[in-house]
Amino acid sequence: MMALLAGSFAAHAEDASGPVLVFDPTTGDVITQDRAGEPWYPASLTKLTTAYVIFGKLKAGTIKLDDKFTISALANSQPASHTGLPAGKQVTVDWALQALLVYSANDMAYVLAEGADGSIEAFAKEMNATAQKFGMSASHYTNPNGLFDPRHVSSARDIGIIAAALLRDYPEYAHYFSQQSVALGKRQLNNHNGLIRTMDDAIGMKTGFICPSGYNLVGAIDRGGKRVISVVLGARSGAKRNKVSEQLLNDGFTQLGQPGHDQITNIKDEPYGAIVPADMTTTVCKQKQPVTPVNAHHLEGWGVSFGTYDTAIKADMALRGRLLSPNGIDAGGEPGVISLPGDSGYAAMLWGMDQLAAEDLCNKYKGEGAPCDVMSDVMLLQMAAAAPPEVVSPTDGDTDGEGADTADVKAAPADKPAKKLKTPAKK
């Protein structure tokens, strides 16, 4: 493992708990890295891969920037950050991309995915095919916006690879990453990336935040045609991820072209299940429980149970470990920790499956000596019927989104006025 740049080590240790990576996207030379192959929850850094897939379709001509996609009820239901546009309204691909990459709009990620491929599942398969093409062996996507799923993972190495590919393969769309804001009627939705306001040579690229991941940021600068990309994962706040990223980028630029650098592709990703990603919830979302059990009212279909545990945290660790195994990563179903009646503990479960899929998955786990029980549709219906009424907090949904990033967003400074852009196309 390479040592961090001397000028950046203290800032990283103090302000960010997760992996970091600094590299030259033109040559692939790694300037410095720390745990860059470790699995992490990418949060909205996912949208870099979403954008890569969409840019590919634009280049192939299967979609056009002025095509209009309709906002579905599913897209409209996505938590913050979101545009708030109602289901049934249409937006252009161009505007949806702006909202996706400037404002990190979770609803627009679904609009683009559904409009381009017909369903979230089909689009996620295309995202995973893209990751495989680039050798991003730690990455597995279940959705296009990065909202939490225990099987939705990546690494700093993989995120760096897709970021470099975007700048290399689609330079004509690079302006989305450094755009100051996007217009929504009379409102200006500001870019969450503070680097484009504090560094004159910043060219993007993307922020990310969910409670389990902490604050993530892919930063990029261009100085005289020479570029550096940094990936910072698990920072404790938006301001701290900006601080670490800026220092890494500045220090990294001084090391460009020096001999002895390894290639980013030579960094080894940890295999699925070898390490369960860290959970930053108790550090960055102190108002939230480390694990929020799912009300059994949501259970349906067939499912599997990976055991019962005395605490929700133990059940969550078991669940995440099982789902990141080769058998679990593509198993489908809805994952969660279920609170059992009385003092019966907590179950680590998957549900929403058909009988054949549930039985096949359980047989595979049992073949490995891992605990697994098939839960029939009748059993799940009985559990759902016995569940107490669900109490939903007014803040539920927003705590897992990227909305907290807005606390670090300020209006565009006078010397960098926000670009006036088109409002969404009317239906």
PyMOL commands that set and color helices and strands:
alter all, ss='L'
color gray80, all
select helices_A, chain A and resi 6-15+43-60+73-76+93-102+106-117+120-133+156-169+171-173+175-178+195-198+238-253+264-266+281-284+296-298+312-323+355-367+377-386+403-408
alter helices_A, ss='H'
color red, helices_A
select strands_A, chain A and resi 20-23+30-34+68-70+90-92+181-184+187-190+202-210+214-223+226-235+302-309+334-339+346-353+373-375
alter strands_A, ss='S'
color yellow, strands_A
deselect
rebuild
show_as cartoon
